[in-house]
Amino acid sequence: MLSFSMNGDRLDLKKDGRVIYAFAPGDCPASVGNGINTYKMDRGSFKIKEKSLGSEKLIIKEISSGENEAKLTFGTGEAVLTLSGSRLSVHLDGLGNFNRLIVTLPALPGEHVYGTGETFSEFDLRGLKTNNWVAEHENARCISKKVFKTSIGIKDGTKKEKYPNYETYYAQPTFISSRKYWFHSDTTARSEFDFTHADRHILKFDSVADFHIGFGGDFEEVLTGLTALIGRQPPLPEWVYGGVILGIQGGTEIMESKIRRCLDCGTKVAAAWIQDWEGRRVTAFGKQLQWNWEWDRELYPGLDSSIARLREENIRVMGYCNTFLAIEKPLYQIAKEKGYCVKNASGGDYMVTITTFPAAIVDLTNPEACAWLKGIIKRNMIDFGLAGWMADFGEYLPTDAVLYSGESAELAHNTWPARWAKLNREALEEAGVLDEITFFTRAGYTGTTKYSTLMWNGDNHVDFSIDYGMPSVIPAMLSLTCSGFGLSHSDTGGYTTFKKLRRSEELYMRWCEMNAFTPLMRSHEGNNPDINAQFDASETVLRHQARMSKIHVALAPYIRKAVEYNAATGVGAVRPLFFYYDESRAYTESYEYLLGRDILVAPVIRPHADTRKVYLPDDEWVRFGTGETYTGGEYTVKAPLGQIPVFYRKNADEETLIIINKSEEFYNEILS
């Protein structure tokens, strides 16, 4: 518990009776100022330039304190500090003439920090600066660079792109520290977190907004405190635990035949995910979609009957939607006539180019537009029989757009993915199907934790590159957990494909192994399916996926328990090793993770490998599938295809061991 106490004219902030921070007259805990940003957006990627217009230090002149509230009076404005359990909230008042805030927090050598949304190339952010601004992770610059390197034969997948060059779909002004505290700001503006200094963290915000700091005795308490403020995800529908979700495109007949082929080889199938249910658009980038949220009867004849038949076999069908409208399709014409789209400065509908074509954005600040779009989702998707969908995008609101609400588009930009998640969530709740239907989002900001039901890690490259390929989704999942979003998964096999970057059977199978040990197991054909190895590329791949789907189903009681624990406490289903092991390596390990409390997963993330070097924290571990026992340390273990290095705690509770042992017996049986 936190408490205040005055020591002369000094205010002490105490945790369980111990002073953790002190404020005294003459101290400068923050600064304010003014500035102007200019933004240039190209296909969701942003170039941002800032012009500073001066700053002013907030020097404490006076301090007053009550039991759970204190006030710091500055030369300009004041800060009201409020305590609630183990949380300190700071409200700034009288600073309306400023649009910049800089807060400095004390740091220690050896401290580690995590979060700020979803980070793909780094997990521990100490020594780095983060730009908290929602954007397209897969921008044209990084793809062009990859195309050039692959075209001349440079394929060193172990080299990372420089961290400052990264943008991310999910940004959030939130982090947790290895000192067992969390920080979160209520700002919707861009922010920058500087973790490069040995003695302090410098947090800069492009608005003056309230912020919160919370403490915990352990990392579970840290996440529980954070998510009590920003929200948690509900449990997933029961059907998602029934096996793999097959990513399929091309029409009803293709969908049904691919499902049958998988069933015939023993695959456990939970659903078919048909992202082109609303139609296909072929572009220079590949096979994309017609963004008109109505059933394409020509491409998918009889889909309504097929959905009903598959439901009788306990197999669902999932779809796709996003925040845009195809300008040549009927729904856009309706939205245009009713004024439901985001406007440009001239009053016309703002057209945004995504890859090679323009599209209009539904204005999520317009209540009538939101009600209209929710009605489309309820009628054309829920009532139609879809059991869920990818709720894509949310990153592309231009900062010079004109919104129905009159809000600044610059300040609304980061909120767009959360508003989109809220609209989808409300559609489920209003239809009374939240426990039956799920949707997964890729973009996020504050509010996404509360409204979205599931994240996926976006458009990863179909390779083993450590910065954009399969390895990158591990720090992505871990950083989401540390930001308060505890349910995430990735496209099995990745997405981004071009001529010389194409998915191999090996990559698909390794990714399939990993995703069997995540909350959801779902495949994707990629943007250029014809040159990618798919789940039915060969009998070898089919049999491999069948085995992994059976393992996933056998572990369903354990995974369900982790998902429900996340709903109750905010402690993610995928967790970092340091949550339970106070070891230096655990704080920096980016490519292993815990599934729940008791299963440690070390995916094979290099091509052509048949061994994997693993780090095991100080505990008693049993290798899943072999029964070999290990204590803490580093080991090189055999890891041929089909035998992902997975370990479980020998001292797990009895219920967990029963589930794992049954899964292990099943695993050994199918391998033999």
N, C-alpha and C positions, 0 to 999 in steps of 0.2 A: 504494500500500500504506500501511496505517496502522501506527504504532508508538508505543510509550510511551517516555518518557525522564524521569528525575528531574533537576530543576534546583534543587539545594538541597532544600528541603522542598516544592517545587512539582512537580506532575505535568504534563508537557506531552504533549498528544496531537498527533502529527505525521502529516501526509500527504505522502508522498514527500519526507520530510526537513524539511518546513516546518510550523511550529507553527500549528495551526488552533484549538486550544482549550487552556486551562490550568486546573488545579484547584489551589487552595492552602488550607491551614488557615485557617478563618475565613470561607471562601466559603459561600454558600447557593445551591446549584444547584437545589434543589427544596424543596417543602413538602408536608406530609401533614396530614390532618385527618379529620373525620367529618361525615357529613350524612345526611339522610333525604329521599328523593324521594317525592312522591305523583303518581300518574298517573291521568289520566282519558282513556279511549279511546272514540272514537266513529267507527265504520266505518273503523278503521285509522289515524285521525288522533289525535294525542296532545296533551293539555295536561299539561305537567310543571311541578311546583313543587318547589323545593328548600329545605330548612331546614338551615342550617349549624349544626353542633354544636362549632365551634371548629377551630383549626388550629395547627400547630407547624412552625417552620422546621427544615429539615435542614441544620445547620451542620457543615462538615467539621472534625473534631477531629484526625484522623490519616490519613496516606496511605502505602500500601505498594504496590510495583510489581514485577512480573516482566517477562519478555519480551513476553508477549501477554495478561497479566492484571494488573489493578490493583484495589486495594480502597480505598474511601473509607469511613471510619468516622465516624458521626455521634454526637451525644449519645444518639439512639435509633436503633438499627438500623445497617445498612451497605448499601453498593452495591458489587457486584462488576462490574467492567468487563472485558469480554472482546473481543479483536480476532480477526477472521477475514478476512484479505484486506483489503478496503476497507470492512468492516462493523464497527461498534462495537455490542455488545449490553450492556444494563444490566440486571442482576438485583438486585432489592431484597429484603433479608432482614431479619427481626426487626421488621417493621412490621405484623404481623398484627392489631394493635389498631386500625388505621386503615382507612377505606374511601374516602379521598380522596387524590389525588396531583396536585400541580401542578408541572409542569416548565417552566422558562423557557429558551428558546434565543435566542442572539443573532440580531438581524436588522439589515439595512442599508437605508437609504433607497434606493428604486428597485428593491428586491428584489420578485420575484413568486412566488406560491405557487399550486399547482394540486392538485386531487384531492379528498380526503375522501369518495370514492365518486363518485356521479353528481350533477352540478349542472346544472340546466336553464337558469337565467337568467343566471348568471355563470360565467365560466371562470377568470379571474384572481381569486383570493380575497383578495388583499392589500387591506386596509382593511375586511375583513368578519369576522364571527364565524360559525362553523359549529357546528351541533348534530348530533353524529354519533349518530343514533338512527334505526333502520329504521322506516319508516312509509309510509302511503299518500300518494303524491304528489298524487293527484287527490282532495282531501278535499271534504267537503260545503260547507265555507265558500267555497272558491275557486270551485266550480261555481255556488253560489247567487249569488255576486258577478257571475260571468260572465252568468248568466241575466238578472239585473237589468239589467246594462249593455246587453245586446243587446236586451232588451225595450223599452228607452226610446231605442234608436238610438245609443248610445255604442259605437263600434267602433274606438277608437284602438289598433290592434295594436302600435304602437311603444312603448307605455308598459308598463313592467315592474311586476309586483307587488313590494313591498318584500321584499328577500332574507330577513330574519328570519321572514317569514310562510311560507317554503317548508319543506316536508318532502320527503323523498326515499325512493324504494324501496330504493336502494342506498347505504348509509352505511358508511364504513370509516375507522378512525383512522389514516389514511395521507395523506401529502402529499409532493410533490416541490417543490424550490425552484429558482429561476433561478440560484442559486449552485451548482447541480449536486450537490445531495445529496437524499436521501430520508429520511423518518421513518415508522416504523410501530410501533404499540403492540400488545401481545398482549391487551389488555383486551377483555372482552366487554361491559363496562358502557357506559353512556352516557358520552360525552366531549364537551368543548367546546374548540374551537380558536379563539383570539383572535389575529387577524392585523392588528389595528388600530393597533398601536404602531410607531413609527418605528425603535426600537432593539431590540425583542424580540418573540418569539412566545410567548404564554402558553398552555400546553396543560394542560387540566384533565380529570382522569379520575375517574369514580365508583367506582374500585377501585384498588388498588395492584398494578400488573402490570408485567412486564418490557417494555422497549421497545428499539428498534434504530434506528441511524442509519447510512446508507451513503453512499459518495461515488463519483463517477465523473468521468472526464476529459471526457466528453460526455454528452448526454442518453440516448443509446442505452445507454451503460454504466450510467447511473443506473437505467434501467428493468430492465436485465439483473440488476443487483444486487438490486433490490427483489423481482423475481419469482422469483429464486433462493430467496428466503426464503418468499414467500407462495404460489407456484405459478403455473403457466401452463396455457393451454388447448391441447388436442390439435388437430392438423389436422382440417379438416372433411371429411366424406365427399365423394367425387368427384362424386356426382350433384348436389350443391347448385350446382355451377357450370354446370348445364345450362339455366339460364334463370330466369324468374320463378316464385315460389311463389304460387299464386293462392289468396287467401282466399275461400272459398265456404261457404255454409250452405244448408240447406233440404232435403237428401235426395239420394239416389243419382242420380236422373234429372236433377236440377238441376245437380249436380256435373259429370256427364258432358257435359251439353249445353253448359255454360259452357266446359269444357275444349275441346270440339270447336270452338266458335265462335272461341276464341282461336287454336287451331291453324290454322283455316281462314284467319285473317287474317295468319298468319305469325309469331305469337308463339312464342318459345322457352319451353316450359313445363318446369320441373324437377319441380314437384309441385303437388298441390292440398292446401291446408290446410283441413280441415273441423273446426272447433272444436266443432261440435255433434254429433259422431259418437256421443256418449253420451246425446244427447237435448237438447231445448230447453225452456227455462222463460221464459215471457213475463211481465215485471214492468213496473211503472211506469217503470223506468229504460230498458227496451228488451228486446231479444231476448237473453236470457242462457241459461245452460246448466244441465242437470241433472247435479249433481256426483256421479255414480254411474259408476265407471270400467269400464263394460261397453257393448258395442256395442248401440245402439238399433236393433233390427231393423225396427221399425215405421217409423221415420223414414228409415232407410237400408237398405231391403231389397236383398239381394244384394250388399252392400258387399264381402264377402270375395271374390266373383268379380270384381267391378269392380277391386279392388286388384290382383289377379293379372293381369287384362287390361291395365291401365295399365302395370304393371311391364314387360310385354313391349314396350311402346312407350317404355321408359325414363322413365316418369313415375311418381313416387312419390305416396303419400297420407300426409298427416300428421294428427295429432290434437291432443288437449288433455287435461291433467289438472292438479290442484292439490292442496293440502294438506288440503282440506275434504271432508266427506261430506254429501250431501243427506239430511236426517233422515227423509224419507218414502220413501227408496229402500232396496233390499235390502242393499247393502254396509254401510250404517250399522247395520242391525239386527245384522249379524254382529259389527261392531266394538263395538257396545254390549254384546252378550252376553259378549264376550271381554275387555272392559275396555280397549280399545285407544285410547280417546279421552282428550284432555286433560280434567281434572276441575276443577270449581269447589270452593269452600271447603266446601260441603255434601256433597261426594262424588259429585255428579251430573255428567253430561257438560256441559262448558262450551259454551254456545251463543253464537256470535258472529254479529252481524248485519253482513252485507257491504254490500249496497245496501238491499234491502227485505225480505230473508228471512234466517232464522237457519240456521246450519250448525254441525256439529261438527268439531273439529280432531283429526286423527290425532296421537297422542303420539309424536313423533320421538325421545324419550328412552327409549322402550320397545323393546328389541331385538325382541321378538316382534311388536309392531305394525309395525315397520319391515320385518321379514321377510315379514309378511303382505302389506303394501302393495307391496313389491318383487315378490312373487309375482303380484299382480294385474297390475302393469305388464308383467311378462315374459309372462304368459299372455294377457291381454286386449289388449295393445298390440303387443308385439314379435312374439310367435308369430302374432298375428292378421294381421300384415303391415304395420303402420304403420312408416314410415321415420323418424319423429321426432315431436316434439310440443312444444307450449308447456307448460312446467312453471311454472305461474302461481303468484302469491302468495308467502307467506312472511313477510309484514309484520304479521300480525294476532295474534300470541301475546299474550294479556292478561298484565299483570305480576302480577295476583293469582291466576293459574291455579295449580293443583296438578299437578305433573309426576310421572310414574312414578319417575324417577331420584332424586327428592328435591331436585333442583337448585332454586335460586331462579329463578322465572320472570322476574324483573327482569333477572338476569344471563344467562338463556338467551334472552331476547327477540331480541337482535341476532343470535344464532347461528342462528336458525330457518331463514332462507333458505339458509345454507350447509349445514345438515343436510338440507334438502330437496334441494338440488343433489347432495349426496353420495349420497342414496338413489337418485336417478335415474341417476347415474353408475355406481353399483354394479350396478344392474339391467342396464345395457348391458354392463358388464365381465363380470358373471357369465354373461350370455347369449352372450358372445364376439362382440358386434356393435358395438363402439365405433367401428370404422372404417367402418361402414355406416349407423349411425343417429345423429342428433343431436337435442338438445333445447335450447330456449332459455328463459332465466329472465328475470324482470324485477327481482326483489328480490335483495339481496346484502349480504354482510358478509365479514370475513376468512374465508377458506376457499372462498368462491365462485370466486375465481380458479383454485383448484386442482381444483374438482369440476365446475363448470358447463362446458358446451362452447361456449356462445354466449349473449350478452345481447341483449335488445331493450329499447328505451327507453320502454316502458310505454304508458299510455293518454293519448296526446297529443290535444289538441283539433283538430277538423277545420277549422282556419283558419290564417291567417298570423300570429297573435299571437306576439309575440316571447318571451313568458314561458311559454306553455303549448302553442303551436301548432308548425307546421313548423320555424321557426327554432330553437326550443329544443332540438331533437335534436342540433344540431351541437355546442354546448358539452357536451351530455350524453355524446356519443361521445368527445369529447376528454378530458373529465374522467375517464371510465372508463379510457381509455388511461393517463392519469397516475396512476391508482390501481392499475395493474397488470393490468387486464382489457382485453385487446387486440382482442377480437372482439365487435362490437356492430352493431345495425341497428335500424331503426324500421319501424312499420306504415306502408306507403305509403298516404297519405291521412289518417292519424290514426285515432282511435277515438271519443273522447267527443263525442257528438252529442245535441242536444236541439232543441226546436221551431224556434228562430230561429238556431241554430248548426248548420248543415248543410254538408256537403262539396260544393264546386263542382267542375265538370270541370277548371277551371284549377288548383285546388289539387291534385287528384289527379295531373294531368300534371306539375306542377312537382315534386311529391314523388317521382314516378316517375323523373324525370330525375336527381334527387339519388341515389336508392337504386340506380340503375344503376351508380353509382360508390362503392359500399360493399361490404363482404364478402358480403352477402346481400340479395336483392331479393324482398320478400314484401309482399303486400297484405293489407288487413283491411277487412271490410265496415263495421265500427263497431258500436256498441251499438244503433243504430237504422238498420239498413240501408236501409229503405224510403224514407228521406228524404235519403240520401246518394248522390252520384254515384259509381257503381262503375266497374270497369274496362271494363264493357260498356255504359256509359251511352249511348254513341253510337259511330258509326263513327270519328269523330275520336279519341276516347279509345282505342278499340281499336287503331287504327293507331299512335297515339303509344306505347302500351305495347309493341306489337310491335317498333317501332324500338328502344326503350330496352332491351328484353330481348335483342335481337340485339347491341347494343353491349356489354351485360353479359357475354354469352357470348364475344364476340370478345376481351374483356379478361380472360377466365378464366385464361389462363396467368400473367398479371401479378398478378391478385388471389390466385391460388393460392400464388404465390411469397411474397407479403406475409403470407398466413395461415401458411404454413410457417415463415417467419422469426419470426413471433410465437411459434409453438410452441417454436422453438429458443432464442430470446433474450428473449422477453417484450416485445419492441418491437412495439406494436400495429399492426394493418393501417391504421387511421386515426390520423394523427399531427398534432400541432400544428406550425405553421410554425417556431416558435422552436427546435425540435429541431435544425435545421440552419442557421438564420439568426440571427445575433446582432444583431438590429435591434430598436429600441424598439417599433415597430409589431407585429413578429412576436410579442412577448411578451404583447400584449393582444388580438390578433386572435381573435375568438370565432366568426366565421361563415364562415370559409374553413378548409379542412383539406387535408392531404396524404394521398393514398391511396398507401400504400407510400412510397418515397423520391422518386419522380420525377413524380407526377401531382398537380397542385394543382386543387382543386375549389372553385368559388365559386357555390353554388346561388343561384338567384333566390328571395328570401325575402319579397318584397313583392307584393301583388296588382296585376294590370293593368300590370305593368312589362314594357317591351321593351328595357331597358338594365340594366346592373349595374355599379356602381362596384367595382372590384377593386383590391386591393393585391397587388403582386408583389414578393417579396424580391429582393435583388440577385443576379441570375443571368440566364441566357439562357433565355427561355421561348418556346414555340411554342403558339399557340392550336389546340386540338384541333378539327379539322373545317374550319379556314380556312387554316391554314399561316401566319397572321400571326405575326411575331416581336416580342418585347418584351424590354426589360431591366427592371431593378427600378424600382418607382415605383407611382403610383396612376393608374388608367386607367378611363374609362367606356367599356364595350364593349357592342355590340349583343347582345341576349339574348332574341329572340322565342321563343315556345314551341317546344320541340324543339331549341333551341340553347343549352344550359346552358354558361356560361363554364367551360371546363376547359382547363388548360394543362399542357404537359409540358416537362421540362428538355431542352434541346437537347443537353446533354452527358451524358445518361443513357448507361448501358452499351449495347453493341451489341444484346444479347439483348432488352433492354427496348424499345429503339427499333424493332426488328423487329416486336414484338408491337403496339406503339402505332401504327406506320405501317400495319400490316394492318388494325387496328381503325379507323383514320382513313379509309382507303380505303373500307372498308365503310360507315362513317358517311356519307361524302359520297355514296356510291352510293344509299343508302336515302333520303337527303334529296332527291336529285334525282328 
